[in-house]
Amino acid sequence: MTRLVFVALAMLAGSSLCAQRPLPEPQLRKSVVSRMSVRNPPFLRASEILGRGTPGEQPRIRFEWEQVPGCTAYVLAGQWTDNQSWAVRTLEYRVTDRNATSWTVNHVTFDGSLARGSHSWKLIAVFGPDETGDFENPAHVSFNVR
């Protein structure tokens, strides 16, 4: 009988300890981007948009690249020097379907005004809310704006 009382007390104590533990919170489902889909476009091109501009206006440059499936935005980052100071200047654009010149299933273009000089630009595709991307292997282009 003592054993039976002891077993009953042990079961009661065990169940009350379990009841005191906090219940696990439901985990939020995160958007998981597979490593296979995280890549950058295979190329980045830049060309000057020709046309009659007003004197003193900076040249317009069109960047274009292949659309990467599943990409939510692109980081287009550039640096350049001019022949007068050789100071390195930088500029970064976050290109989305809202500010791109065109955003289609296969192709993206983005237009911007750039200062004259020797330019080097890189492009990184970013994915999901945590902005995963291959920042070590960007698409790259170098050119001169005269």
CNS distance restraints for C-alpha pairs under 8 A (distance, minus, plus):
assign (resid   1 and name CA) (resid   5 and name CA) 6.33 0.50 0.50
assign (resid   2 and name CA) (resid   6 and name CA) 6.10 0.50 0.50
assign (resid   3 and name CA) (resid   7 and name CA) 6.12 0.50 0.50
assign (resid   4 and name CA) (resid   8 and name CA) 6.14 0.50 0.50
assign (resid   5 and name CA) (resid   9 and name CA) 6.13 0.50 0.50
assign (resid   6 and name CA) (resid  10 and name CA) 6.13 0.50 0.50
assign (resid   7 and name CA) (resid  11 and name CA) 6.19 0.50 0.50
assign (resid   8 and name CA) (resid  12 and name CA) 6.18 0.50 0.50
assign (resid   9 and name CA) (resid  13 and name CA) 6.04 0.50 0.50
assign (resid  10 and name CA) (resid  14 and name CA) 6.07 0.50 0.50
assign (resid  11 and name CA) (resid  15 and name CA) 6.16 0.50 0.50
assign (resid  12 and name CA) (resid  16 and name CA) 6.25 0.50 0.50
assign (resid  13 and name CA) (resid  17 and name CA) 6.26 0.50 0.50
assign (resid  14 and name CA) (resid  18 and name CA) 6.36 0.50 0.50
assign (resid  15 and name CA) (resid  19 and name CA) 6.26 0.50 0.50
assign (resid  16 and name CA) (resid  20 and name CA) 6.36 0.50 0.50
assign (resid  17 and name CA) (resid  21 and name CA) 6.75 0.50 0.50
assign (resid  31 and name CA) (resid 128 and name CA) 6.54 0.50 0.50
assign (resid  31 and name CA) (resid 129 and name CA) 7.38 0.50 0.50
assign (resid  32 and name CA) (resid 128 and name CA) 7.79 0.50 0.50
assign (resid  33 and name CA) (resid  37 and name CA) 6.94 0.50 0.50
assign (resid  33 and name CA) (resid  38 and name CA) 7.25 0.50 0.50
assign (resid  33 and name CA) (resid 127 and name CA) 7.16 0.50 0.50
assign (resid  33 and name CA) (resid 128 and name CA) 7.06 0.50 0.50
assign (resid  33 and name CA) (resid 132 and name CA) 7.82 0.50 0.50
assign (resid  34 and name CA) (resid  38 and name CA) 6.88 0.50 0.50
assign (resid  37 and name CA) (resid  69 and name CA) 7.78 0.50 0.50
assign (resid  37 and name CA) (resid  70 and name CA) 7.64 0.50 0.50
assign (resid  38 and name CA) (resid 125 and name CA) 7.81 0.50 0.50
assign (resid  38 and name CA) (resid 126 and name CA) 7.83 0.50 0.50
assign (resid  38 and name CA) (resid 127 and name CA) 7.24 0.50 0.50
assign (resid  38 and name CA) (resid 132 and name CA) 7.41 0.50 0.50
assign (resid  38 and name CA) (resid 133 and name CA) 5.98 0.50 0.50
assign (resid  38 and name CA) (resid 134 and name CA) 6.50 0.50 0.50
assign (resid  39 and name CA) (resid  68 and name CA) 7.47 0.50 0.50
assign (resid  39 and name CA) (resid 125 and name CA) 6.80 0.50 0.50
assign (resid  39 and name CA) (resid 133 and name CA) 6.96 0.50 0.50
assign (resid  39 and name CA) (resid 134 and name CA) 5.97 0.50 0.50
assign (resid  40 and name CA) (resid  68 and name CA) 6.94 0.50 0.50
assign (resid  40 and name CA) (resid 123 and name CA) 7.40 0.50 0.50
assign (resid  40 and name CA) (resid 124 and name CA) 5.69 0.50 0.50
assign (resid  40 and name CA) (resid 125 and name CA) 5.24 0.50 0.50
assign (resid  40 and name CA) (resid 133 and name CA) 7.85 0.50 0.50
assign (resid  40 and name CA) (resid 134 and name CA) 6.71 0.50 0.50
assign (resid  40 and name CA) (resid 137 and name CA) 7.42 0.50 0.50
assign (resid  40 and name CA) (resid 138 and name CA) 6.15 0.50 0.50
assign (resid  40 and name CA) (resid 139 and name CA) 6.39 0.50 0.50
assign (resid  41 and name CA) (resid  65 and name CA) 6.44 0.50 0.50
assign (resid  41 and name CA) (resid  66 and name CA) 5.58 0.50 0.50
assign (resid  41 and name CA) (resid  67 and name CA) 6.77 0.50 0.50
assign (resid  41 and name CA) (resid  68 and name CA) 6.14 0.50 0.50
assign (resid  41 and name CA) (resid 123 and name CA) 7.81 0.50 0.50
assign (resid  41 and name CA) (resid 124 and name CA) 7.76 0.50 0.50
assign (resid  41 and name CA) (resid 125 and name CA) 7.26 0.50 0.50
assign (resid  41 and name CA) (resid 138 and name CA) 7.99 0.50 0.50
assign (resid  41 and name CA) (resid 139 and name CA) 6.19 0.50 0.50
assign (resid  42 and name CA) (resid  65 and name CA) 7.84 0.50 0.50
assign (resid  42 and name CA) (resid  66 and name CA) 7.14 0.50 0.50
assign (resid  42 and name CA) (resid 139 and name CA) 6.31 0.50 0.50
assign (resid  43 and name CA) (resid  65 and name CA) 5.92 0.50 0.50
assign (resid  43 and name CA) (resid  66 and name CA) 7.06 0.50 0.50
assign (resid  43 and name CA) (resid 139 and name CA) 5.60 0.50 0.50
assign (resid  43 and name CA) (resid 140 and name CA) 7.11 0.50 0.50
assign (resid  44 and name CA) (resid  63 and name CA) 6.95 0.50 0.50
assign (resid  44 and name CA) (resid  64 and name CA) 5.95 0.50 0.50
assign (resid  44 and name CA) (resid  65 and name CA) 5.02 0.50 0.50
assign (resid  44 and name CA) (resid  66 and name CA) 7.98 0.50 0.50
assign (resid  44 and name CA) (resid 122 and name CA) 7.75 0.50 0.50
assign (resid  44 and name CA) (resid 123 and name CA) 7.15 0.50 0.50
assign (resid  44 and name CA) (resid 139 and name CA) 5.76 0.50 0.50
assign (resid  44 and name CA) (resid 140 and name CA) 5.91 0.50 0.50
assign (resid  44 and name CA) (resid 141 and name CA) 5.95 0.50 0.50
assign (resid  45 and name CA) (resid  63 and name CA) 5.57 0.50 0.50
assign (resid  45 and name CA) (resid  64 and name CA) 5.27 0.50 0.50
assign (resid  45 and name CA) (resid  65 and name CA) 6.47 0.50 0.50
assign (resid  45 and name CA) (resid 141 and name CA) 6.41 0.50 0.50
assign (resid  46 and name CA) (resid  61 and name CA) 6.49 0.50 0.50
assign (resid  46 and name CA) (resid  62 and name CA) 5.53 0.50 0.50
assign (resid  46 and name CA) (resid  63 and name CA) 4.48 0.50 0.50
assign (resid  46 and name CA) (resid  64 and name CA) 6.48 0.50 0.50
assign (resid  46 and name CA) (resid 141 and name CA) 7.28 0.50 0.50
assign (resid  46 and name CA) (resid 143 and name CA) 7.75 0.50 0.50
assign (resid  47 and name CA) (resid  61 and name CA) 5.57 0.50 0.50
assign (resid  47 and name CA) (resid  62 and name CA) 5.33 0.50 0.50
assign (resid  47 and name CA) (resid  63 and name CA) 6.71 0.50 0.50
assign (resid  48 and name CA) (resid  59 and name CA) 6.98 0.50 0.50
assign (resid  48 and name CA) (resid  60 and name CA) 5.84 0.50 0.50
assign (resid  48 and name CA) (resid  61 and name CA) 4.44 0.50 0.50
assign (resid  48 and name CA) (resid  62 and name CA) 6.18 0.50 0.50
assign (resid  49 and name CA) (resid  59 and name CA) 7.49 0.50 0.50
assign (resid  49 and name CA) (resid  60 and name CA) 5.40 0.50 0.50
assign (resid  49 and name CA) (resid  61 and name CA) 5.66 0.50 0.50
assign (resid  49 and name CA) (resid  62 and name CA) 6.49 0.50 0.50
assign (resid  50 and name CA) (resid  60 and name CA) 7.72 0.50 0.50
assign (resid  53 and name CA) (resid  57 and name CA) 6.43 0.50 0.50
assign (resid  58 and name CA) (resid 113 and name CA) 5.65 0.50 0.50
assign (resid  58 and name CA) (resid 114 and name CA) 5.86 0.50 0.50
assign (resid  58 and name CA) (resid 115 and name CA) 5.75 0.50 0.50
assign (resid  58 and name CA) (resid 116 and name CA) 7.38 0.50 0.50
assign (resid  59 and name CA) (resid 113 and name CA) 5.57 0.50 0.50
assign (resid  59 and name CA) (resid 114 and name CA) 5.89 0.50 0.50
assign (resid  59 and name CA) (resid 115 and name CA) 6.97 0.50 0.50
assign (resid  59 and name CA) (resid 116 and name CA) 7.56 0.50 0.50
assign (resid  59 and name CA) (resid 145 and name CA) 7.57 0.50 0.50
assign (resid  60 and name CA) (resid 111 and name CA) 6.76 0.50 0.50
assign (resid  60 and name CA) (resid 112 and name CA) 5.58 0.50 0.50
assign (resid  60 and name CA) (resid 113 and name CA) 4.41 0.50 0.50
assign (resid  60 and name CA) (resid 114 and name CA) 6.38 0.50 0.50
assign (resid  61 and name CA) (resid 111 and name CA) 5.65 0.50 0.50
assign (resid  61 and name CA) (resid 112 and name CA) 5.48 0.50 0.50
assign (resid  61 and name CA) (resid 113 and name CA) 6.04 0.50 0.50
assign (resid  61 and name CA) (resid 114 and name CA) 6.74 0.50 0.50
assign (resid  62 and name CA) (resid 109 and name CA) 6.67 0.50 0.50
assign (resid  62 and name CA) (resid 110 and name CA) 5.71 0.50 0.50
assign (resid  62 and name CA) (resid 111 and name CA) 4.41 0.50 0.50
assign (resid  62 and name CA) (resid 112 and name CA) 6.61 0.50 0.50
assign (resid  63 and name CA) (resid 109 and name CA) 5.54 0.50 0.50
assign (resid  63 and name CA) (resid 110 and name CA) 5.20 0.50 0.50
assign (resid  63 and name CA) (resid 111 and name CA) 6.23 0.50 0.50
assign (resid  64 and name CA) (resid 107 and name CA) 7.35 0.50 0.50
assign (resid  64 and name CA) (resid 108 and name CA) 5.67 0.50 0.50
assign (resid  64 and name CA) (resid 109 and name CA) 4.34 0.50 0.50
assign (resid  64 and name CA) (resid 110 and name CA) 6.49 0.50 0.50
assign (resid  65 and name CA) (resid 107 and name CA) 6.02 0.50 0.50
assign (resid  65 and name CA) (resid 108 and name CA) 5.53 0.50 0.50
assign (resid  65 and name CA) (resid 109 and name CA) 6.65 0.50 0.50
assign (resid  66 and name CA) (resid 106 and name CA) 5.86 0.50 0.50
assign (resid  66 and name CA) (resid 107 and name CA) 4.66 0.50 0.50
assign (resid  66 and name CA) (resid 108 and name CA) 6.22 0.50 0.50
assign (resid  67 and name CA) (resid  71 and name CA) 7.84 0.50 0.50
assign (resid  67 and name CA) (resid 103 and name CA) 7.91 0.50 0.50
assign (resid  67 and name CA) (resid 104 and name CA) 7.37 0.50 0.50
assign (resid  67 and name CA) (resid 105 and name CA) 6.40 0.50 0.50
assign (resid  67 and name CA) (resid 106 and name CA) 4.94 0.50 0.50
assign (resid  67 and name CA) (resid 107 and name CA) 4.81 0.50 0.50
assign (resid  67 and name CA) (resid 108 and name CA) 5.86 0.50 0.50
assign (resid  68 and name CA) (resid 106 and name CA) 7.78 0.50 0.50
assign (resid  68 and name CA) (resid 125 and name CA) 7.26 0.50 0.50
assign (resid  69 and name CA) (resid 105 and name CA) 7.89 0.50 0.50
assign (resid  70 and name CA) (resid 127 and name CA) 6.68 0.50 0.50
assign (resid  71 and name CA) (resid 125 and name CA) 6.09 0.50 0.50
assign (resid  71 and name CA) (resid 126 and name CA) 5.75 0.50 0.50
assign (resid  71 and name CA) (resid 127 and name CA) 4.90 0.50 0.50
assign (resid  71 and name CA) (resid 128 and name CA) 7.51 0.50 0.50
assign (resid  72 and name CA) (resid  96 and name CA) 6.91 0.50 0.50
assign (resid  72 and name CA) (resid 125 and name CA) 7.75 0.50 0.50
assign (resid  72 and name CA) (resid 126 and name CA) 6.14 0.50 0.50
assign (resid  72 and name CA) (resid 127 and name CA) 5.36 0.50 0.50
assign (resid  72 and name CA) (resid 128 and name CA) 6.46 0.50 0.50
assign (resid  73 and name CA) (resid  94 and name CA) 6.77 0.50 0.50
assign (resid  73 and name CA) (resid  95 and name CA) 5.68 0.50 0.50
assign (resid  73 and name CA) (resid  96 and name CA) 4.78 0.50 0.50
assign (resid  73 and name CA) (resid  97 and name CA) 7.61 0.50 0.50
assign (resid  73 and name CA) (resid 125 and name CA) 6.20 0.50 0.50
assign (resid  73 and name CA) (resid 126 and name CA) 5.46 0.50 0.50
assign (resid  73 and name CA) (resid 127 and name CA) 7.03 0.50 0.50
assign (resid  74 and name CA) (resid  94 and name CA) 5.75 0.50 0.50
assign (resid  74 and name CA) (resid  95 and name CA) 5.05 0.50 0.50
assign (resid  74 and name CA) (resid  96 and name CA) 6.60 0.50 0.50
assign (resid  74 and name CA) (resid 123 and name CA) 6.71 0.50 0.50
assign (resid  74 and name CA) (resid 124 and name CA) 5.55 0.50 0.50
assign (resid  74 and name CA) (resid 125 and name CA) 4.51 0.50 0.50
assign (resid  74 and name CA) (resid 126 and name CA) 5.70 0.50 0.50
assign (resid  75 and name CA) (resid  92 and name CA) 7.03 0.50 0.50
assign (resid  75 and name CA) (resid  93 and name CA) 5.95 0.50 0.50
assign (resid  75 and name CA) (resid  94 and name CA) 4.79 0.50 0.50
assign (resid  75 and name CA) (resid  95 and name CA) 6.29 0.50 0.50
assign (resid  75 and name CA) (resid 123 and name CA) 5.67 0.50 0.50
assign (resid  75 and name CA) (resid 124 and name CA) 5.15 0.50 0.50
assign (resid  75 and name CA) (resid 125 and name CA) 6.51 0.50 0.50
assign (resid  75 and name CA) (resid 126 and name CA) 7.36 0.50 0.50
assign (resid  76 and name CA) (resid  92 and name CA) 5.69 0.50 0.50
assign (resid  76 and name CA) (resid  93 and name CA) 5.11 0.50 0.50
assign (resid  76 and name CA) (resid  94 and name CA) 6.29 0.50 0.50
assign (resid  76 and name CA) (resid  95 and name CA) 7.06 0.50 0.50
assign (resid  76 and name CA) (resid 121 and name CA) 6.98 0.50 0.50
assign (resid  76 and name CA) (resid 122 and name CA) 5.87 0.50 0.50
assign (resid  76 and name CA) (resid 123 and name CA) 4.66 0.50 0.50
assign (resid  76 and name CA) (resid 124 and name CA) 6.69 0.50 0.50
assign (resid  77 and name CA) (resid  90 and name CA) 7.46 0.50 0.50
assign (resid  77 and name CA) (resid  91 and name CA) 5.90 0.50 0.50
assign (resid  77 and name CA) (resid  92 and name CA) 4.24 0.50 0.50
assign (resid  77 and name CA) (resid  93 and name CA) 6.29 0.50 0.50
assign (resid  77 and name CA) (resid 121 and name CA) 5.61 0.50 0.50
assign (resid  77 and name CA) (resid 122 and name CA) 5.45 0.50 0.50
assign (resid  77 and name CA) (resid 123 and name CA) 6.52 0.50 0.50
assign (resid  78 and name CA) (resid  90 and name CA) 5.60 0.50 0.50
assign (resid  78 and name CA) (resid  91 and name CA) 5.37 0.50 0.50
assign (resid  78 and name CA) (resid  92 and name CA) 6.22 0.50 0.50
assign (resid  78 and name CA) (resid 119 and name CA) 6.95 0.50 0.50
assign (resid  78 and name CA) (resid 120 and name CA) 5.61 0.50 0.50
assign (resid  78 and name CA) (resid 121 and name CA) 4.08 0.50 0.50
assign (resid  78 and name CA) (resid 122 and name CA) 6.32 0.50 0.50
assign (resid  79 and name CA) (resid  88 and name CA) 6.45 0.50 0.50
assign (resid  79 and name CA) (resid  89 and name CA) 5.37 0.50 0.50
assign (resid  79 and name CA) (resid  90 and name CA) 4.25 0.50 0.50
assign (resid  79 and name CA) (resid  91 and name CA) 6.41 0.50 0.50
assign (resid  79 and name CA) (resid 119 and name CA) 5.86 0.50 0.50
assign (resid  79 and name CA) (resid 120 and name CA) 5.48 0.50 0.50
assign (resid  79 and name CA) (resid 121 and name CA) 6.44 0.50 0.50
assign (resid  80 and name CA) (resid  88 and name CA) 5.57 0.50 0.50
assign (resid  80 and name CA) (resid  89 and name CA) 5.40 0.50 0.50
assign (resid  80 and name CA) (resid  90 and name CA) 6.61 0.50 0.50
assign (resid  80 and name CA) (resid 117 and name CA) 6.23 0.50 0.50
assign (resid  80 and name CA) (resid 118 and name CA) 5.26 0.50 0.50
assign (resid  80 and name CA) (resid 119 and name CA) 4.28 0.50 0.50
assign (resid  80 and name CA) (resid 120 and name CA) 6.16 0.50 0.50
assign (resid  81 and name CA) (resid  85 and name CA) 7.59 0.50 0.50
assign (resid  81 and name CA) (resid  86 and name CA) 5.14 0.50 0.50
assign (resid  81 and name CA) (resid  87 and name CA) 5.70 0.50 0.50
assign (resid  81 and name CA) (resid  88 and name CA) 4.95 0.50 0.50
assign (resid  81 and name CA) (resid  89 and name CA) 6.31 0.50 0.50
assign (resid  81 and name CA) (resid 117 and name CA) 5.42 0.50 0.50
assign (resid  81 and name CA) (resid 118 and name CA) 5.46 0.50 0.50
assign (resid  81 and name CA) (resid 119 and name CA) 6.90 0.50 0.50
assign (resid  82 and name CA) (resid  86 and name CA) 5.50 0.50 0.50
assign (resid  82 and name CA) (resid  87 and name CA) 7.21 0.50 0.50
assign (resid  82 and name CA) (resid 116 and name CA) 6.52 0.50 0.50
assign (resid  82 and name CA) (resid 117 and name CA) 4.26 0.50 0.50
assign (resid  82 and name CA) (resid 118 and name CA) 6.39 0.50 0.50
assign (resid  83 and name CA) (resid 117 and name CA) 6.70 0.50 0.50
assign (resid  95 and name CA) (resid  99 and name CA) 6.14 0.50 0.50
assign (resid  95 and name CA) (resid 100 and name CA) 5.91 0.50 0.50
assign (resid  95 and name CA) (resid 110 and name CA) 7.43 0.50 0.50
assign (resid  96 and name CA) (resid 100 and name CA) 5.91 0.50 0.50
assign (resid  97 and name CA) (resid 102 and name CA) 7.60 0.50 0.50
assign (resid  97 and name CA) (resid 103 and name CA) 5.64 0.50 0.50
assign (resid  99 and name CA) (resid 110 and name CA) 7.75 0.50 0.50
assign (resid 100 and name CA) (resid 108 and name CA) 7.07 0.50 0.50
assign (resid 100 and name CA) (resid 109 and name CA) 6.06 0.50 0.50
assign (resid 100 and name CA) (resid 110 and name CA) 4.88 0.50 0.50
assign (resid 100 and name CA) (resid 111 and name CA) 7.52 0.50 0.50
assign (resid 101 and name CA) (resid 108 and name CA) 7.58 0.50 0.50
assign (resid 101 and name CA) (resid 109 and name CA) 5.36 0.50 0.50
assign (resid 101 and name CA) (resid 110 and name CA) 4.86 0.50 0.50
assign (resid 101 and name CA) (resid 111 and name CA) 6.23 0.50 0.50
assign (resid 102 and name CA) (resid 107 and name CA) 7.60 0.50 0.50
assign (resid 102 and name CA) (resid 108 and name CA) 5.46 0.50 0.50
assign (resid 102 and name CA) (resid 109 and name CA) 5.14 0.50 0.50
assign (resid 102 and name CA) (resid 110 and name CA) 6.94 0.50 0.50
assign (resid 103 and name CA) (resid 107 and name CA) 6.25 0.50 0.50
assign (resid 103 and name CA) (resid 108 and name CA) 4.65 0.50 0.50
assign (resid 103 and name CA) (resid 109 and name CA) 6.75 0.50 0.50
assign (resid 104 and name CA) (resid 108 and name CA) 6.23 0.50 0.50
assign (resid 114 and name CA) (resid 145 and name CA) 7.84 0.50 0.50
assign (resid 115 and name CA) (resid 145 and name CA) 7.22 0.50 0.50
assign (resid 116 and name CA) (resid 144 and name CA) 7.38 0.50 0.50
assign (resid 116 and name CA) (resid 145 and name CA) 4.72 0.50 0.50
assign (resid 116 and name CA) (resid 146 and name CA) 5.39 0.50 0.50
assign (resid 117 and name CA) (resid 144 and name CA) 5.66 0.50 0.50
assign (resid 117 and name CA) (resid 145 and name CA) 5.27 0.50 0.50
assign (resid 117 and name CA) (resid 146 and name CA) 6.58 0.50 0.50
assign (resid 118 and name CA) (resid 142 and name CA) 7.59 0.50 0.50
assign (resid 118 and name CA) (resid 143 and name CA) 6.08 0.50 0.50
assign (resid 118 and name CA) (resid 144 and name CA) 4.46 0.50 0.50
assign (resid 118 and name CA) (resid 145 and name CA) 6.51 0.50 0.50
assign (resid 119 and name CA) (resid 142 and name CA) 5.50 0.50 0.50
assign (resid 119 and name CA) (resid 143 and name CA) 5.29 0.50 0.50
assign (resid 119 and name CA) (resid 144 and name CA) 5.80 0.50 0.50
assign (resid 119 and name CA) (resid 145 and name CA) 7.44 0.50 0.50
assign (resid 120 and name CA) (resid 140 and name CA) 7.44 0.50 0.50
assign (resid 120 and name CA) (resid 141 and name CA) 5.96 0.50 0.50
assign (resid 120 and name CA) (resid 142 and name CA) 4.30 0.50 0.50
assign (resid 120 and name CA) (resid 143 and name CA) 6.63 0.50 0.50
assign (resid 121 and name CA) (resid 140 and name CA) 5.76 0.50 0.50
assign (resid 121 and name CA) (resid 141 and name CA) 5.41 0.50 0.50
assign (resid 121 and name CA) (resid 142 and name CA) 6.22 0.50 0.50
assign (resid 122 and name CA) (resid 138 and name CA) 5.73 0.50 0.50
assign (resid 122 and name CA) (resid 139 and name CA) 5.47 0.50 0.50
assign (resid 122 and name CA) (resid 140 and name CA) 4.41 0.50 0.50
assign (resid 122 and name CA) (resid 141 and name CA) 6.51 0.50 0.50
assign (resid 123 and name CA) (resid 138 and name CA) 5.33 0.50 0.50
assign (resid 123 and name CA) (resid 139 and name CA) 5.06 0.50 0.50
assign (resid 123 and name CA) (resid 140 and name CA) 6.42 0.50 0.50
assign (resid 124 and name CA) (resid 133 and name CA) 6.71 0.50 0.50
assign (resid 124 and name CA) (resid 134 and name CA) 6.70 0.50 0.50
assign (resid 124 and name CA) (resid 135 and name CA) 6.21 0.50 0.50
assign (resid 124 and name CA) (resid 138 and name CA) 5.23 0.50 0.50
assign (resid 124 and name CA) (resid 139 and name CA) 6.79 0.50 0.50
assign (resid 125 and name CA) (resid 133 and name CA) 5.90 0.50 0.50
assign (resid 125 and name CA) (resid 134 and name CA) 7.31 0.50 0.50
assign (resid 126 and name CA) (resid 131 and name CA) 5.05 0.50 0.50
assign (resid 126 and name CA) (resid 132 and name CA) 5.40 0.50 0.50
assign (resid 126 and name CA) (resid 133 and name CA) 4.67 0.50 0.50
assign (resid 126 and name CA) (resid 134 and name CA) 7.83 0.50 0.50
assign (resid 127 and name CA) (resid 131 and name CA) 4.97 0.50 0.50
assign (resid 127 and name CA) (resid 132 and name CA) 5.09 0.50 0.50
assign (resid 127 and name CA) (resid 133 and name CA) 6.30 0.50 0.50
assign (resid 128 and name CA) (resid 132 and name CA) 6.59 0.50 0.50
assign (resid 134 and name CA) (resid 138 and name CA) 6.92 0.50 0.50
